[in-house]
């Protein structure tokens, strides 16, 4: 079985290489293809590919596994996503297209100043390095546990292989390649889920309707948590989902860079709204998969995977059942995991490179007259020198990515989807506050104070979350992101001055 999986993995990688070669034959070349894909991506392709990029290995594993302890209480979060996508389509995309941005954090420079831009870019880099590395870690972890560990191969070896492959196929084409490879990733990810559900239905000899009735009787499909003090109270989930999407998609260079490759604002808006509706359908599919996994275990007596303390490990439920059903479902699972890992990491690696090049190395058009760079005071970079610099940055971020993936292994204990959103709540909050302040006020911040405020806000929110139940009898869930943004907004207001619209750095 391990050899079969390895062969399938090699064939899938070869298929990705073919897509990379085909996308590199025509259209934009060099940095224009890497950063912007020539602004020629068809919006239906982007919309479909964004499903795989949004789901990632965390959704692939943790959403089905999370049904064990949380039933379908994840779904109100998804409903909130749709509201967030509407804000992105109607508020943020028009701004980004009007300013013709490549890195969305350039807006912060134009509105507030250079320190604000670098602060926003740095928080994105920290957020994505941690968040995407967690997603990739889960993929490597599962494949190591079920494939490579039996061969005595160390954990870091598959991690190196995965990141080397991602580096290889993004090195030249960047976002242009990612837009098209994401369609392949999405397809394999969905096929794995559908194939497993069908295999379970055939094994239990029941229909999908009977499966859902059985799951409802056992409480697996309970969607709304009605206790206001619970971390997953449905109202909190909807609100949190909305702001998670605004921040983790609308204020995230990785996700928005794909949208900004569309031919026009109208195409980008159609892409975002289509993705939001598809996202509901796909998440229902994965929750049905979670219910099917538990029904299979209950009906057949299959022992759910546990840790050393005897507690069920939700992230291992899907792979355990998939490998026990048949060789076909095992192969489908592995290919789905590989696709989820690739779709999460390839766009992130490209976006990290873009952000660092534009917001820290000042690629683009912000040059002084006379051939001198306004930031470095050196002679202007040539296209070839920028190409070399971009490649060095790209490799550097791949190495950082690898370091985080390998270093996280001793800390993996619970479901990673909660860990992921916990990280996002503290790192994306300052971005939410900065953009909200820029878009909805005419006040000008004192740029030198922005980095301090961006650090104080998540620290204060972290202390509050640790002690909230003891102080107020209230558990903070994902809505800590909104509070973090509000604290950032308030501190920016305190440190700001009122200006007229003409004198502010407004855009």
GUGUKE-911057 format. One line per field, with one value per residue (C-alpha): residue in three letters; x, y, z; chain. Coordinates in Angstrom, 2 decimals, decimal comma, m for minus. Example, Ala and Ser with C-alpha at 12.3 -4.5 7.8 and 13.67 -1.06 7.14 Angstrom:
% residues 2
rest = (ALA:SER)
xx = (12,30:13,67)
yy = (m4,50:m1,06)
zz = (7,80:7,14)
kette = (A:A)
This chain:
% residues 507
rest = (UNK:UNK:UNK:UNK:UNK:UNK:UNK:UNK:UNK:UNK:UNK:UNK:UNK:UNK:UNK:UNK:UNK:UNK:UNK:UNK:UNK:UNK:UNK:UNK:UNK:UNK:UNK:UNK:UNK:UNK:UNK:UNK:UNK:UNK:UNK:UNK:UNK:UNK:UNK:UNK:UNK:UNK:UNK:UNK:UNK:UNK:UNK:UNK:UNK:UNK:UNK:UNK:UNK:UNK:UNK:UNK:UNK:UNK:UNK:UNK:UNK:UNK:UNK:UNK:UNK:UNK:UNK:UNK:UNK:UNK:UNK:UNK:UNK:UNK:UNK:UNK:UNK:UNK:UNK:UNK:UNK:UNK:UNK:UNK:UNK:UNK:UNK:UNK:UNK:UNK:UNK:UNK:UNK:UNK:UNK:UNK:UNK:UNK:UNK:UNK:UNK:UNK:UNK:UNK:UNK:UNK:UNK:UNK:UNK:UNK:UNK:UNK:UNK:UNK:UNK:UNK:UNK:UNK:UNK:UNK:UNK:UNK:UNK:UNK:UNK:UNK:UNK:UNK:UNK:UNK:UNK:UNK:UNK:UNK:UNK:UNK:UNK:UNK:UNK:UNK:UNK:UNK:UNK:UNK:UNK:UNK:UNK:UNK:UNK:UNK:UNK:UNK:UNK:UNK:UNK:UNK:UNK:UNK:UNK:UNK:UNK:UNK:UNK:UNK:UNK:UNK:UNK:UNK:UNK:UNK:UNK:UNK:UNK:UNK:UNK:UNK:UNK:UNK:UNK:UNK:UNK:UNK:UNK:UNK:UNK:UNK:UNK:UNK:UNK:UNK:UNK:UNK:UNK:UNK:UNK:UNK:UNK:UNK:UNK:UNK:UNK:UNK:UNK:UNK:UNK:UNK:UNK:UNK:UNK:UNK:UNK:UNK:UNK:UNK:UNK:UNK:UNK:UNK:UNK:UNK:UNK:UNK:UNK:UNK:UNK:UNK:UNK:UNK:UNK:UNK:UNK:UNK:UNK:UNK:UNK:UNK:UNK:UNK:UNK:UNK:UNK:UNK:UNK:UNK:UNK:UNK:UNK:UNK:UNK:UNK:UNK:UNK:UNK:UNK:UNK:UNK:UNK:UNK:UNK:UNK:UNK:UNK:UNK:UNK:UNK:UNK:UNK:UNK:UNK:UNK:UNK:UNK:UNK:UNK:UNK:UNK:UNK:UNK:UNK:UNK:UNK:UNK:UNK:UNK:UNK:UNK:UNK:UNK:UNK:UNK:UNK:UNK:UNK:UNK:UNK:UNK:UNK:UNK:UNK:UNK:UNK:UNK:UNK:UNK:UNK:UNK:UNK:UNK:UNK:UNK:UNK:UNK:UNK:UNK:UNK:UNK:UNK:UNK:UNK:UNK:UNK:UNK:UNK:UNK:UNK:UNK:UNK:UNK:UNK:UNK:UNK:UNK:UNK:UNK:UNK:UNK:UNK:UNK:UNK:UNK:UNK:UNK:UNK:UNK:UNK:UNK:UNK:UNK:UNK:UNK:UNK:UNK:UNK:UNK:UNK:UNK:UNK:UNK:UNK:UNK:UNK:UNK:UNK:UNK:UNK:UNK:UNK:UNK:UNK:UNK:UNK:UNK:UNK:UNK:UNK:UNK:UNK:UNK:UNK:UNK:UNK:UNK:UNK:UNK:UNK:UNK:UNK:UNK:UNK:UNK:UNK:UNK:UNK:UNK:UNK:UNK:UNK:UNK:UNK:UNK:UNK:UNK:UNK:UNK:UNK:UNK:UNK:UNK:UNK:UNK:UNK:UNK:UNK:UNK:UNK:UNK:UNK:UNK:UNK:UNK:UNK:UNK:UNK:UNK:UNK:UNK:UNK:UNK:UNK:UNK:UNK:UNK:UNK:UNK:UNK:UNK:UNK:UNK:UNK:UNK:UNK:UNK:UNK:UNK:UNK:UNK:UNK:UNK:UNK:UNK:UNK:UNK:UNK:UNK:UNK:UNK:UNK:UNK:UNK:UNK:UNK:UNK:UNK:UNK:UNK:UNK:UNK:UNK:UNK:UNK:UNK:UNK:UNK:UNK:UNK:UNK:UNK:UNK:UNK:UNK:UNK:UNK:UNK:UNK:UNK:UNK:UNK:UNK:UNK:UNK:UNK:UNK:UNK:UNK:UNK:UNK:UNK:UNK:UNK:UNK:UNK:UNK:UNK:UNK:UNK:UNK:UNK)
xx = (0,00:2,78:4,44:1,13:0,64:4,18:3,63:0,35:2,09:4,80:2,20:0,29:3,49:4,21:0,72:1,42:4,66:2,75:0,34:3,31:4,87:1,63:0,91:4,44:4,29:2,12:1,34:3,23:6,75:9,15:8,01:4,85:3,67:4,89:3,18:0,12:m0,34:m0,65:m4,10:m5,57:m6,93:m10,49:m12,70:m14,44:m11,01:m10,03:m13,36:m13,10:m9,45:m10,11:m12,24:m9,19:m7,05:m9,65:m10,29:m6,69:m5,57:m7,08:m10,62:m9,93:m8,99:m10,36:m13,86:m14,89:m13,07:m14,60:m18,07:m17,06:m17,03:m18,85:m21,41:m22,17:m21,66:m18,96:m21,68:m22,80:m19,18:m19,54:m22,75:m20,75:m18,20:m20,82:m21,41:m17,67:m17,31:m20,00:m17,98:m14,88:m16,70:m18,39:m15,79:m12,27:m12,02:m13,11:m10,38:m7,67:m8,58:m8,89:m5,38:m4,04:m2,32:m0,04:0,55:m2,59:m0,50:0,72:m2,65:m1,50:1,51:m0,69:m3,20:m0,99:2,71:5,58:5,63:1,95:2,59:5,46:3,47:0,56:2,89:4,78:1,60:0,51:3,87:3,69:0,06:0,60:3,89:2,26:m1,19:m0,08:2,72:0,12:m1,91:1,09:2,20:m1,10:m0,63:2,92:1,92:m0,84:1,24:4,12:1,90:0,20:2,92:6,46:6,67:6,35:9,53:11,47:11,81:12,23:9,43:11,52:12,14:8,55:8,44:11,51:10,09:6,76:8,22:10,87:8,13:6,10:9,19:9,94:6,59:6,08:9,66:9,11:5,41:4,35:0,70:0,14:0,93:m0,92:m4,21:m4,27:m2,78:m5,40:m8,11:m6,36:m5,95:m9,64:m10,72:m8,66:m9,66:m13,37:m12,98:m11,38:m14,31:m16,99:m15,25:m15,03:m18,70:m19,76:m17,54:m19,06:m22,60:m21,81:m20,18:m23,15:m25,61:m27,60:m28,57:m27,40:m30,83:m30,68:m27,18:m28,37:m31,37:m29,09:m26,66:m29,47:m30,71:m27,24:m26,90:m24,12:m25,95:m26,75:m25,86:m26,69:m25,17:m27,79:m25,83:m24,67:m21,72:m20,39:m17,36:m19,36:m22,64:m24,16:m24,47:m20,81:m19,96:m21,77:m20,16:m16,75:m17,11:m17,84:m14,79:m12,55:m13,35:m12,83:m9,42:m8,17:m9,34:m9,94:m6,89:m4,75:m2,28:m2,40:m6,13:m6,43:m3,48:m5,50:m8,48:m6,29:m5,22:m8,74:m9,21:m11,49:m13,12:m16,44:m14,81:m13,15:m16,47:m18,20:m15,35:m15,68:m19,46:m19,42:m16,71:m18,79:m21,78:m19,61:m17,97:m21,31:m21,90:m18,37:m18,42:m21,75:m20,06:m17,23:m19,63:m21,60:m18,29:m17,70:m21,13:m20,48:m17,16:m18,82:m21,73:m19,26:m17,44:m20,69:m22,15:m19,01:m17,37:m14,36:m12,17:m11,60:m7,92:m6,82:m3,75:m1,58:m4,15:m6,95:m8,72:m10,02:m7,86:m10,31:m7,63:m6,91:m10,51:m10,71:m7,38:m7,99:m11,34:m10,11:m7,20:m9,41:m12,09:m10,05:m6,93:m8,91:m10,14:m6,65:m5,17:m7,97:m7,36:m3,62:m4,11:m6,70:m4,28:m1,48:m3,78:m4,90:m1,32:m0,17:m3,14:m2,51:1,22:1,83:m0,21:1,14:4,75:4,06:2,19:4,93:7,47:5,24:4,66:8,32:9,40:6,79:6,44:9,97:12,18:9,90:9,44:7,10:6,77:7,65:10,85:12,19:13,01:16,63:17,11:17,38:15,30:13,54:13,97:17,43:19,06:20,73:20,55:17,25:16,93:16,89:14,31:17,05:18,20:14,62:14,15:17,25:16,14:12,66:14,08:16,34:13,40:11,25:13,81:14,30:10,61:10,51:13,27:11,40:8,29:10,16:11,60:8,15:6,60:9,33:9,44:5,67:5,47:6,03:3,18:0,43:m2,19:m5,72:m7,72:m5,69:m8,65:m9,15:m5,42:m5,45:m8,29:m6,73:m3,57:m5,61:m7,58:m4,42:m2,42:m5,15:m6,85:m4,42:m4,92:m8,69:m8,31:m5,89:m8,01:m11,24:m9,65:m8,34:m11,60:m14,14:m12,43:m10,73:m8,28:m4,55:m2,61:0,82:2,64:5,45:2,94:1,31:3,84:3,44:m0,36:m0,29:1,64:m0,24:m3,66:m3,18:m1,24:m4,12:m6,66:m4,62:m4,57:m8,30:m9,03:m7,01:m8,94:m12,35:m14,23:m12,73:m13,47:m16,81:m18,00:m17,61:m15,55:m14,12:m14,19:m13,24:m14,86:m11,61:m10,60:m13,32:m12,36:m8,72:m9,69:m11,82:m8,99:m6,61:m9,15:m9,63:m5,90:m5,39:m8,14:m6,46:m3,14:m4,61:m5,29:m8,24:m7,43:m9,41:m10,00:m7,63:m4,72:m5,09:m3,30:m6,63:m7,12)
yy = (0,00:2,45:1,88:2,47:5,73:6,82:6,11:8,07:10,95:10,95:10,91:13,76:15,79:15,10:16,35:19,57:19,98:19,65:22,38:24,55:24,04:24,78:27,97:29,23:28,96:31,99:35,41:37,39:36,37:37,07:39,22:40,33:36,71:35,97:38,91:39,67:36,91:39,69:40,49:37,98:35,15:33,98:34,60:31,16:29,50:31,73:31,13:27,36:27,30:29,48:26,71:24,50:27,40:28,36:24,82:23,67:20,63:21,99:21,91:18,61:17,00:19,07:19,92:16,25:15,27:18,19:16,67:14,25:16,96:19,88:18,31:20,84:23,97:24,99:25,84:29,22:30,31:29,47:31,53:34,43:33,87:34,81:38,16:38,74:37,97:40,56:43,22:42,23:42,46:45,80:47,65:46,25:45,08:48,46:50,12:47,69:47,91:51,69:51,98:49,27:47,53:44,53:44,33:45,38:46,82:49,61:51,19:51,69:53,68:55,92:56,43:56,66:56,30:53,88:52,49:51,60:49,80:47,80:47,02:45,67:43,68:42,27:41,11:39,43:37,69:36,46:35,37:33,51:31,92:30,49:29,74:28,20:26,28:24,75:23,69:22,16:20,55:18,67:17,26:16,15:14,79:12,56:11,23:10,58:8,72:6,55:6,12:7,24:6,21:2,53:2,89:4,45:7,78:10,84:13,41:16,17:14,21:14,40:18,03:18,83:16,96:18,79:22,26:21,56:20,58:23,70:25,85:24,19:24,79:28,34:29,50:30,71:31,32:32,43:33,48:32,73:29,05:28,99:30,17:27,16:24,53:25,46:24,16:20,78:20,86:21,66:18,78:16,16:17,49:17,20:13,80:12,43:13,57:12,32:8,96:8,35:9,17:6,85:4,06:4,40:4,37:1,20:m0,46:0,30:m0,38:2,78:5,86:9,40:10,28:7,33:8,37:11,88:10,57:8,27:11,13:13,43:10,84:10,65:14,45:14,66:17,26:19,77:23,10:25,86:26,24:28,20:28,80:32,46:31,72:28,90:29,63:28,40:30,22:30,56:34,36:34,67:32,19:34,20:37,48:35,84:34,16:37,49:39,19:36,16:36,34:40,09:39,74:36,32:36,88:40,58:41,81:38,81:39,18:35,45:35,35:38,81:38,35:35,69:38,03:40,83:38,68:38,91:41,05:43,63:44,64:43,20:39,83:39,87:40,62:37,78:35,51:36,40:36,02:32,74:31,42:32,31:30,29:27,33:27,46:26,74:23,67:22,35:22,76:20,94:18,14:17,95:18,00:15,17:13,36:13,84:12,44:9,50:8,75:8,61:6,55:4,09:3,78:3,32:0,73:m1,36:m1,04:0,71:2,11:5,83:6,87:8,01:9,63:8,39:9,60:7,67:10,75:10,66:12,65:14,32:15,09:11,36:10,15:10,77:9,13:6,18:5,36:6,05:3,65:0,99:1,06:0,10:0,80:3,07:5,33:5,37:6,58:9,14:10,40:10,78:12,62:14,87:15,63:16,36:18,64:20,42:20,92:22,21:24,58:26,04:26,53:27,51:30,71:31,58:31,23:33,46:36,03:36,19:36,86:39,53:41,30:41,35:42,58:45,35:46,48:46,04:46,12:48,67:46,99:48,83:52,45:54,33:55,78:59,29:61,15:61,03:57,28:57,02:54,75:56,88:54,17:52,75:55,85:53,52:53,37:52,06:48,32:46,79:44,14:41,49:42,58:42,57:39,10:37,83:39,47:38,00:34,50:34,84:36,04:33,17:30,55:32,26:32,06:28,40:27,68:29,58:27,63:24,35:25,41:26,18:22,95:20,82:22,80:22,58:18,81:18,54:21,01:19,22:18,13:19,26:19,97:22,36:24,34:25,90:26,58:28,20:30,58:31,39:32,49:34,47:36,24:37,79:38,43:39,68:41,93:44,84:44,62:44,83:47,90:49,63:49,16:50,08:53,27:54,16:53,48:54,91:57,95:61,07:61,22:60,86:58,59:59,37:56,85:56,22:54,95:52,36:49,53:50,01:49,96:46,88:45,00:46,31:45,38:41,60:41,40:43,05:40,79:37,68:38,60:39,25:35,92:34,02:35,59:36,37:33,51:34,20:37,92:37,95:34,34:34,55:32,43:34,22:32,24:33,37:36,76:37,75:38,85:41,53:42,73:42,91:45,04:47,33:47,83:48,66:51,11:52,80:53,17:54,55:57,10:58,18:58,69:60,42:63,98:65,33:66,48:67,67:65,20:67,14:67,08:63,51:60,70:59,48:57,50)
zz = (0,00:0,90:m2,48:m4,30:m2,45:m3,27:m6,97:m6,96:m5,22:m7,90:m10,69:m9,10:m8,81:m12,48:m13,33:m11,43:m13,36:m16,61:m15,54:m14,59:m18,02:m19,87:m17,93:m18,51:m22,29:m23,01:m21,67:m19,05:m18,13:m15,27:m12,36:m14,19:m14,32:m10,80:m9,09:m11,25:m13,87:m16,43:m14,97:m17,44:m15,24:m16,12:m13,10:m13,11:m12,89:m9,97:m8,20:m8,46:m7,44:m4,42:m2,93:m2,54:m1,33:1,30:2,53:2,94:4,87:8,08:6,69:4,96:8,29:11,15:9,91:9,44:12,63:14,53:14,13:16,89:19,57:17,95:15,59:12,82:14,95:12,46:9,92:11,39:10,94:7,24:7,00:8,37:5,61:3,00:4,70:4,79:1,09:0,34:2,18:0,22:m3,10:m2,39:m0,29:m0,59:m4,20:m5,64:m3,55:m4,64:m8,32:m8,26:m6,81:m9,16:m6,25:m6,44:m2,68:m0,84:2,03:m0,25:0,60:4,20:2,99:0,86:3,66:6,76:5,98:5,51:9,08:8,81:5,53:6,97:10,11:8,08:5,84:8,82:10,55:7,34:7,02:10,63:10,22:6,99:7,97:11,10:9,67:6,41:8,09:10,44:7,41:5,72:8,98:9,20:5,70:6,39:9,81:8,44:5,55:7,92:10,38:7,76:5,11:5,84:9,49:8,53:6,48:9,38:7,55:9,84:9,95:8,39:5,17:3,78:4,95:2,86:m0,14:m0,02:0,28:m2,36:m4,84:m4,05:m4,46:m7,78:m9,45:m8,09:m8,61:m12,15:m12,68:m9,20:m9,00:m12,69:m12,05:m8,70:m10,23:m12,55:m10,22:m7,60:m9,92:m9,94:m6,15:m5,61:m7,82:m6,01:m2,60:m3,41:m5,07:m1,90:0,26:m2,14:m2,68:1,08:1,65:m1,17:0,15:3,63:2,23:0,26:3,25:5,52:2,69:3,36:1,34:2,00:3,40:5,81:6,85:7,66:9,62:11,61:12,22:13,33:15,83:17,33:17,46:14,86:12,73:15,49:13,90:16,37:19,83:21,80:25,03:24,87:27,16:24,97:22,71:19,67:20,37:16,89:16,90:17,83:15,09:12,41:13,46:13,81:10,41:8,78:10,23:9,77:6,05:5,85:7,47:6,37:2,79:2,18:4,11:3,19:0,33:m0,44:m1,13:m2,66:m4,99:m6,82:m7,08:m8,38:m11,34:m12,81:m15,91:m14,27:m11,02:m12,19:m12,87:m9,45:m7,76:m9,61:m8,55:m4,86:m4,65:m6,57:m4,26:m1,20:m2,39:m3,42:m0,02:1,71:m0,46:0,03:3,81:4,02:2,06:4,60:7,55:5,91:5,60:9,33:10,15:7,82:9,54:12,96:11,65:10,16:13,48:15,40:13,01:12,50:15,90:14,38:17,16:16,80:17,09:20,55:22,05:24,91:27,45:25,74:24,32:20,75:18,30:15,86:13,24:12,85:12,37:8,62:7,72:10,04:8,44:4,89:5,29:6,83:4,10:1,03:m0,93:m3,24:m0,44:1,07:m2,23:m2,67:0,84:0,28:m3,00:m1,35:1,47:m0,96:m2,96:0,21:1,30:m2,04:m2,46:0,98:0,59:m3,02:m2,94:0,49:m0,59:m3,60:m1,49:1,14:m1,59:m3,13:0,17:1,12:m2,32:m2,56:1,05:2,35:m0,76:m2,45:m5,82:m8,15:m9,22:m6,03:m7,48:m7,44:m10,60:m11,70:m11,34:m7,55:m5,34:m2,69:m0,06:m0,58:m2,15:m4,64:m8,39:m9,65:m9,86:m13,30:m14,24:m14,07:m10,62:m9,31:m10,79:m8,96:m5,72:m5,98:m6,46:m3,40:m1,28:m2,56:m1,52:1,84:2,70:1,66:4,19:6,93:6,06:6,45:9,81:11,25:9,96:11,53:14,79:15,41:15,69:19,48:20,08:18,11:20,62:19,67:16,53:14,41:13,09:16,53:16,81:13,38:14,21:17,59:15,80:13,26:15,99:17,40:14,23:11,88:14,46:13,98:10,20:10,69:12,90:10,52:7,42:9,20:10,51:7,07:5,25:7,69:9,22:7,91:10,77:10,23:12,57:13,91:11,75:14,25:16,83:14,59:15,25:19,01:18,81:16,58:19,28:22,33:20,98:20,55:23,83:25,70:23,98:24,80:28,50:28,39:26,72:29,32:32,19:30,67:32,29:35,70:35,42:33,56:33,30:29,52:27,10:24,10:20,87:17,37:18,07:19,81:16,30:16,28:19,76:18,69:15,71:17,88:20,39:17,54:16,09:19,48:20,10:16,60:17,31:20,54:18,76:15,69:14,67:12,70:9,17:6,23:3,46:1,22:3,68:4,86:3,07:1,78:m1,37)
kette = (A:A:A:A:A:A:A:A:A:A:A:A:A:A:A:A:A:A:A:A:A:A:A:A:A:A:A:A:A:A:A:A:A:A:A:A:A:A:A:A:A:A:A:A:A:A:A:A:A:A:A:A:A:A:A:A:A:A:A:A:A:A:A:A:A:A:A:A:A:A:A:A:A:A:A:A:A:A:A:A:A:A:A:A:A:A:A:A:A:A:A:A:A:A:A:A:A:A:A:A:A:A:A:A:A:A:A:A:A:A:A:A:A:A:A:A:A:A:A:A:A:A:A:A:A:A:A:A:A:A:A:A:A:A:A:A:A:A:A:A:A:A:A:A:A:A:A:A:A:A:A:A:A:A:A:A:A:A:A:A:A:A:A:A:A:A:A:A:A:A:A:A:A:A:A:A:A:A:A:A:A:A:A:A:A:A:A:A:A:A:A:A:A:A:A:A:A:A:A:A:A:A:A:A:A:A:A:A:A:A:A:A:A:A:A:A:A:A:A:A:A:A:A:A:A:A:A:A:A:A:A:A:A:A:A:A:A:A:A:A:A:A:A:A:A:A:A:A:A:A:A:A:A:A:A:A:A:A:A:A:A:A:A:A:A:A:A:A:A:A:A:A:A:A:A:A:A:A:A:A:A:A:A:A:A:A:A:A:A:A:A:A:A:A:A:A:A:A:A:A:A:A:A:A:A:A:A:A:A:A:A:A:A:A:A:A:A:A:A:A:A:A:A:A:A:A:A:A:A:A:A:A:A:A:A:A:A:A:A:A:A:A:A:A:A:A:A:A:A:A:A:A:A:A:A:A:A:A:A:A:A:A:A:A:A:A:A:A:A:A:A:A:A:A:A:A:A:A:A:A:A:A:A:A:A:A:A:A:A:A:A:A:A:A:A:A:A:A:A:A:A:A:A:A:A:A:A:A:A:A:A:A:A:A:A:A:A:A:A:A:A:A:A:A:A:A:A:A:A:A:A:A:A:A:A:A:A:A:A:A:A:A:A:A:A:A:A:A:A:A:A:A:A:A:A:A:A:A:A:A:A:A:A:A:A:A:A:A:A:A:A:A:A:A:A:A:A:A:A:A:A:A:A:A:A:A:A:A:A:A:A:A:A:A:A:A:A:A:A:A:A:A:A:A:A:A:A)
